[in-house]
């Protein structure tokens, strides 16, 4: 059981994939992590959801979670959200990855996050754990390179820039402890449709492998990520620091696709085509060029953006988090994908 040194917990992005995973960890514990297996009793959790956002997942975690509806781009909304929570903890997990318009990245990821942390400071909250991304550092310069917390900024297009500028501005804020965490590619139960589509593409023989498929990707099972967030909120020496959060090691795209395919057939009775949509490495380079021009015009093309990264290595070391936070990513690719696929199948999403 963890000592939060407060009973007041605030979470933005609570209706999202990571937000709901964090809420479950807070309310139900994380069975794979002995120190977090039992939830801390008596927590008062407040969740911010965007107007019109479906809060059913939050209510399913616990009907006692207080839900506040509002747009974090409004400083007034953020002040209302943080009211009467002095001494508490903020998990700033709201963000946009695939926007309708490029400006949304900056308005939400940068400005909305800064609004929230600034309001938390004004309300007397003790610490804010702020969720960033791998994108401020871009792609690794070599296949065997791993980002650590000293890696320079090399943001990947506008999403990376929005997160980089958010990190820079959060560090300048006074009156509250801040910890920045950089989770990598999430996977796990309660996933969004884009991840289920990825599973279907693997099953149907349409999963793209660009180049050799040996580029490495750090991935972060959602319970591993939630563990890291909770530790970042509660370990005293984390204040003012940045941490990468991911599974113990990165995986190649070939390993990721092969693992999902094997589980689909052997454990979930799915017939797989055993094919890959193989594309030359230049396909990602062309996609990157198109993506760059489109984003400069304010246009976001999700499939092109994803393709632009497919032959890249985006991998990190979690050594600092392990050493300073006691972070121990207990779930790796095969078990994490097994749990993810079970959730998809149980919810009838793999038809």
TIRO-764056 format. One record per residue (C-alpha): y, x, z; residue in three letters. Coordinates in nm, 2 decimals. Layout:
<pts>
> Y X Z ALA
...
</pts>
This chain:
<pts>
> 0.00 0.00 0.00 UNK
> 0.34 0.14 -0.10 UNK
> 0.65 0.13 0.12 UNK
> 0.94 0.02 -0.09 UNK
> 1.18 0.05 0.21 UNK
> 1.32 -0.29 0.10 UNK
> 1.20 -0.64 0.04 UNK
> 1.44 -0.70 -0.25 UNK
> 1.31 -0.61 -0.60 UNK
> 1.51 -0.69 -0.92 UNK
> 1.35 -0.67 -1.27 UNK
> 1.52 -0.71 -1.61 UNK
> 1.30 -0.75 -1.92 UNK
> 1.07 -0.94 -1.69 UNK
> 0.94 -1.17 -1.97 UNK
> 0.84 -0.88 -2.19 UNK
> 0.51 -0.69 -2.22 UNK
> 0.60 -0.42 -1.97 UNK
> 0.80 -0.65 -1.75 UNK
> 0.51 -0.88 -1.69 UNK
> 0.28 -0.59 -1.63 UNK
> 0.51 -0.46 -1.37 UNK
> 0.54 -0.80 -1.20 UNK
> 0.16 -0.82 -1.18 UNK
> 0.15 -0.47 -1.03 UNK
> 0.41 -0.57 -0.77 UNK
> 0.25 -0.90 -0.68 UNK
> -0.12 -0.83 -0.73 UNK
> -0.15 -0.45 -0.70 UNK
> -0.31 -0.20 -0.94 UNK
> -0.69 -0.19 -0.86 UNK
> -0.74 0.14 -1.03 UNK
> -0.49 0.32 -0.81 UNK
> -0.60 0.34 -0.44 UNK
> -0.24 0.37 -0.31 UNK
> -0.14 0.07 -0.51 UNK
> -0.46 -0.14 -0.49 UNK
> -0.31 -0.37 -0.22 UNK
> 0.03 -0.53 -0.30 UNK
> 0.31 -0.49 -0.05 UNK
> 0.35 -0.82 0.13 UNK
> 0.69 -0.99 0.17 UNK
> 0.86 -0.87 -0.15 UNK
> 1.13 -1.10 -0.28 UNK
> 1.13 -1.05 -0.65 UNK
> 1.41 -1.17 -0.88 UNK
> 1.37 -1.16 -1.26 UNK
> 1.63 -1.17 -1.53 UNK
> 1.53 -1.35 -1.86 UNK
> 1.74 -1.40 -2.17 UNK
> 1.86 -1.75 -2.26 UNK
> 1.58 -1.94 -2.42 UNK
> 1.32 -1.68 -2.34 UNK
> 0.98 -1.81 -2.23 UNK
> 0.94 -1.75 -1.86 UNK
> 0.59 -1.91 -1.84 UNK
> 0.43 -1.56 -1.81 UNK
> 0.65 -1.48 -1.51 UNK
> 0.56 -1.81 -1.33 UNK
> 0.20 -1.75 -1.40 UNK
> 0.22 -1.42 -1.21 UNK
> 0.38 -1.59 -0.91 UNK
> 0.57 -1.92 -0.87 UNK
> 0.77 -1.75 -0.59 UNK
> 0.95 -1.51 -0.83 UNK
> 1.32 -1.61 -0.86 UNK
> 1.41 -1.65 -1.22 UNK
> 1.77 -1.59 -1.33 UNK
> 1.86 -1.68 -1.69 UNK
> 2.14 -1.49 -1.86 UNK
> 2.24 -1.23 -2.11 UNK
> 2.27 -0.88 -1.97 UNK
> 2.54 -0.80 -2.23 UNK
> 2.76 -1.00 -2.00 UNK
> 2.89 -0.80 -1.69 UNK
> 2.94 -1.14 -1.51 UNK
> 2.57 -1.23 -1.56 UNK
> 2.47 -0.88 -1.43 UNK
> 2.69 -0.93 -1.12 UNK
> 2.53 -1.27 -1.05 UNK
> 2.18 -1.13 -1.10 UNK
> 2.25 -0.84 -0.85 UNK
> 2.43 -1.06 -0.59 UNK
> 2.30 -1.04 -0.23 UNK
> 2.05 -0.76 -0.30 UNK
> 2.21 -0.48 -0.11 UNK
> 1.96 -0.20 -0.03 UNK
> 1.72 -0.32 -0.30 UNK
> 1.56 -0.17 -0.60 UNK
> 1.63 -0.24 -0.97 UNK
> 1.38 -0.19 -1.25 UNK
> 1.58 -0.20 -1.57 UNK
> 1.31 -0.27 -1.82 UNK
> 1.50 -0.49 -2.07 UNK
> 1.53 -0.35 -2.42 UNK
> 1.49 -0.42 -2.79 UNK
> 1.26 -0.21 -3.01 UNK
> 1.26 -0.41 -3.34 UNK
> 1.60 -0.58 -3.37 UNK
> 1.73 -0.85 -3.60 UNK
> 2.04 -0.64 -3.65 UNK
> 2.11 -0.27 -3.58 UNK
> 2.40 -0.36 -3.35 UNK
> 2.16 -0.53 -3.11 UNK
> 2.01 -0.19 -3.02 UNK
> 2.33 -0.06 -2.88 UNK
> 2.45 -0.39 -2.73 UNK
> 2.12 -0.44 -2.54 UNK
> 1.96 -0.10 -2.49 UNK
> 2.28 0.09 -2.41 UNK
> 2.55 -0.15 -2.30 UNK
> 2.33 -0.41 -2.14 UNK
> 2.14 -0.15 -1.94 UNK
> 2.46 0.02 -1.82 UNK
> 2.61 -0.32 -1.73 UNK
> 2.30 -0.39 -1.51 UNK
> 2.30 -0.06 -1.33 UNK
> 2.67 -0.07 -1.28 UNK
> 2.64 -0.42 -1.13 UNK
> 2.35 -0.30 -0.91 UNK
> 2.57 -0.01 -0.78 UNK
> 2.86 -0.26 -0.70 UNK
> 2.62 -0.49 -0.52 UNK
> 2.49 -0.20 -0.30 UNK
> 2.14 -0.16 -0.44 UNK
> 1.98 0.17 -0.34 UNK
> 1.80 0.28 -0.66 UNK
> 1.77 0.19 -1.02 UNK
> 1.46 0.29 -1.23 UNK
> 1.57 0.28 -1.59 UNK
> 1.32 0.25 -1.87 UNK
> 1.40 0.46 -2.17 UNK
> 1.16 0.58 -2.45 UNK
> 1.02 0.88 -2.63 UNK
> 1.27 0.81 -2.91 UNK
> 1.57 1.00 -2.77 UNK
> 1.37 1.32 -2.83 UNK
> 1.24 1.21 -3.18 UNK
> 0.92 1.37 -3.32 UNK
> 0.76 1.69 -3.21 UNK
> 0.85 2.00 -3.42 UNK
> 0.48 2.10 -3.44 UNK
> 0.14 1.93 -3.40 UNK
> 0.06 2.12 -3.08 UNK
> 0.40 2.08 -2.92 UNK
> 0.45 1.85 -2.62 UNK
> 0.78 1.72 -2.50 UNK
> 0.87 1.78 -2.14 UNK
> 1.18 1.68 -1.94 UNK
> 1.38 1.98 -2.07 UNK
> 1.33 1.88 -2.43 UNK
> 1.66 1.85 -2.62 UNK
> 1.78 1.52 -2.77 UNK
> 1.68 1.47 -3.13 UNK
> 1.70 1.09 -3.15 UNK
> 1.49 0.91 -3.40 UNK
> 1.73 0.68 -3.59 UNK
> 1.93 0.41 -3.42 UNK
> 1.67 0.30 -3.16 UNK
> 1.65 0.66 -3.04 UNK
> 2.03 0.70 -3.04 UNK
> 2.07 0.37 -2.84 UNK
> 1.83 0.50 -2.57 UNK
> 1.99 0.85 -2.57 UNK
> 2.34 0.71 -2.52 UNK
> 2.20 0.48 -2.25 UNK
> 2.05 0.78 -2.06 UNK
> 2.37 0.97 -2.09 UNK
> 2.59 0.69 -1.95 UNK
> 2.35 0.59 -1.68 UNK
> 2.36 0.95 -1.55 UNK
> 2.73 0.93 -1.52 UNK
> 2.73 0.62 -1.29 UNK
> 2.81 0.66 -0.93 UNK
> 2.71 0.47 -0.61 UNK
> 2.34 0.43 -0.68 UNK
> 2.04 0.65 -0.72 UNK
> 1.90 0.65 -1.07 UNK
> 1.57 0.76 -1.22 UNK
> 1.51 0.75 -1.59 UNK
> 1.15 0.71 -1.71 UNK
> 1.03 0.76 -2.07 UNK
> 0.71 0.56 -2.14 UNK
> 0.54 0.61 -2.47 UNK
> 0.36 0.36 -2.70 UNK
> 0.24 0.08 -2.47 UNK
> -0.10 -0.08 -2.50 UNK
> -0.30 -0.32 -2.28 UNK
> -0.34 -0.69 -2.20 UNK
> -0.07 -0.95 -2.26 UNK
> 0.03 -0.77 -2.57 UNK
> 0.28 -0.90 -2.83 UNK
> 0.17 -1.03 -3.18 UNK
> 0.25 -0.69 -3.34 UNK
> -0.03 -0.52 -3.14 UNK
> -0.28 -0.80 -3.22 UNK
> -0.19 -0.76 -3.59 UNK
> -0.28 -0.39 -3.56 UNK
> -0.63 -0.48 -3.42 UNK
> -0.68 -0.72 -3.71 UNK
> -0.58 -0.46 -3.97 UNK
> -0.84 -0.22 -3.82 UNK
> -1.11 -0.49 -3.83 UNK
> -1.02 -0.58 -4.19 UNK
> -1.01 -0.23 -4.32 UNK
> -0.63 -0.23 -4.37 UNK
> -0.52 0.01 -4.09 UNK
> -0.29 0.27 -4.25 UNK
> -0.38 0.64 -4.21 UNK
> -0.10 0.85 -4.34 UNK
> -0.19 1.21 -4.43 UNK
> -0.48 1.35 -4.23 UNK
> -0.45 1.11 -3.94 UNK
> -0.45 1.40 -3.70 UNK
> -0.10 1.36 -3.59 UNK
> -0.10 1.31 -3.21 UNK
> 0.05 1.01 -3.03 UNK
> 0.10 0.98 -2.65 UNK
> 0.02 0.63 -2.55 UNK
> 0.07 0.46 -2.21 UNK
> -0.17 0.19 -2.08 UNK
> 0.05 -0.07 -1.92 UNK
> -0.10 -0.02 -1.57 UNK
> -0.04 0.35 -1.59 UNK
> 0.32 0.28 -1.69 UNK
> 0.36 0.03 -1.40 UNK
> 0.22 0.29 -1.16 UNK
> 0.48 0.54 -1.28 UNK
> 0.76 0.29 -1.24 UNK
> 0.67 0.21 -0.88 UNK
> 0.64 0.57 -0.79 UNK
> 0.97 0.65 -0.95 UNK
> 1.12 0.38 -0.73 UNK
> 0.97 0.50 -0.41 UNK
> 0.94 0.88 -0.41 UNK
> 1.26 1.02 -0.25 UNK
> 1.28 1.34 -0.47 UNK
> 1.28 1.14 -0.79 UNK
> 1.65 1.05 -0.75 UNK
> 1.86 1.18 -1.04 UNK
> 1.56 1.29 -1.25 UNK
> 1.38 1.20 -1.57 UNK
> 1.01 1.16 -1.61 UNK
> 0.77 1.11 -1.91 UNK
> 0.50 0.85 -1.85 UNK
> 0.19 0.84 -2.06 UNK
> -0.19 0.87 -2.05 UNK
> -0.33 1.20 -1.95 UNK
> -0.35 1.33 -2.31 UNK
> -0.23 1.22 -2.65 UNK
> -0.46 1.08 -2.92 UNK
> -0.48 1.12 -3.29 UNK
> -0.44 0.82 -3.51 UNK
> -0.80 0.87 -3.63 UNK
> -0.92 0.85 -3.27 UNK
> -0.71 0.54 -3.19 UNK
> -0.84 0.35 -3.50 UNK
> -1.20 0.47 -3.46 UNK
> -1.20 0.37 -3.09 UNK
> -1.07 0.02 -3.16 UNK
> -1.31 -0.03 -3.45 UNK
> -1.61 0.08 -3.24 UNK
> -1.52 -0.15 -2.95 UNK
> -1.46 -0.45 -3.19 UNK
> -1.81 -0.42 -3.33 UNK
> -2.02 -0.31 -3.03 UNK
> -1.86 -0.51 -2.75 UNK
> -1.68 -0.80 -2.91 UNK
> -1.91 -0.90 -3.20 UNK
> -1.65 -0.85 -3.47 UNK
> -1.76 -0.74 -3.82 UNK
> -1.55 -0.45 -3.93 UNK
> -1.49 -0.34 -4.29 UNK
> -1.51 0.03 -4.20 UNK
> -1.23 0.12 -4.43 UNK
> -0.89 0.27 -4.40 UNK
> -0.57 0.22 -4.60 UNK
> -0.52 0.59 -4.67 UNK
> -0.18 0.70 -4.79 UNK
> -0.04 1.05 -4.87 UNK
> 0.19 1.21 -4.61 UNK
> 0.48 1.17 -4.85 UNK
> 0.46 0.79 -4.79 UNK
> 0.61 0.84 -4.44 UNK
> 0.88 1.07 -4.58 UNK
> 0.98 0.80 -4.84 UNK
> 0.97 0.53 -4.57 UNK
> 1.20 0.74 -4.35 UNK
> 1.45 0.78 -4.63 UNK
> 1.45 0.41 -4.70 UNK
> 1.47 0.33 -4.33 UNK
> 1.77 0.57 -4.29 UNK
> 1.96 0.41 -4.57 UNK
> 1.88 0.06 -4.46 UNK
> 1.99 0.12 -4.10 UNK
> 2.31 0.28 -4.22 UNK
> 2.38 -0.05 -4.39 UNK
> 2.29 -0.24 -4.07 UNK
> 1.95 -0.36 -4.19 UNK
> 1.63 -0.31 -4.00 UNK
> 1.30 -0.31 -4.19 UNK
> 1.02 -0.32 -3.93 UNK
> 0.72 -0.23 -4.15 UNK
> 0.91 0.05 -4.32 UNK
> 1.03 0.19 -3.98 UNK
> 0.67 0.19 -3.84 UNK
> 0.54 0.35 -4.16 UNK
> 0.80 0.63 -4.13 UNK
> 0.64 0.74 -3.80 UNK
> 0.28 0.72 -3.90 UNK
> 0.21 1.08 -3.99 UNK
> 0.43 1.22 -3.70 UNK
> 0.33 1.38 -3.37 UNK
> 0.51 1.21 -3.08 UNK
> 0.35 1.35 -2.77 UNK
> 0.46 1.45 -2.42 UNK
> 0.34 1.62 -2.11 UNK
> 0.32 1.42 -1.79 UNK
> 0.29 1.73 -1.56 UNK
> 0.62 1.67 -1.38 UNK
> 0.54 1.31 -1.30 UNK
> 0.20 1.42 -1.17 UNK
> 0.34 1.70 -0.96 UNK
> 0.65 1.53 -0.82 UNK
> 0.56 1.16 -0.82 UNK
> 0.18 1.18 -0.76 UNK
> 0.14 1.00 -1.09 UNK
> -0.23 0.97 -1.19 UNK
> -0.30 0.79 -1.51 UNK
> -0.64 0.65 -1.43 UNK
> -0.70 0.45 -1.75 UNK
> -0.75 0.63 -2.08 UNK
> -0.78 0.51 -2.44 UNK
> -1.13 0.36 -2.46 UNK
> -1.11 0.16 -2.13 UNK
> -0.75 0.06 -2.20 UNK
> -0.84 -0.07 -2.55 UNK
> -1.15 -0.25 -2.41 UNK
> -0.93 -0.44 -2.16 UNK
> -0.67 -0.51 -2.43 UNK
> -0.93 -0.64 -2.68 UNK
> -1.09 -0.86 -2.41 UNK
> -0.75 -1.02 -2.34 UNK
> -0.70 -1.08 -2.71 UNK
> -1.05 -1.23 -2.76 UNK
> -1.03 -1.44 -2.44 UNK
> -0.70 -1.59 -2.56 UNK
> -0.83 -1.67 -2.91 UNK
> -0.60 -1.43 -3.09 UNK
> -0.84 -1.25 -3.31 UNK
> -0.94 -1.53 -3.54 UNK
</pts>
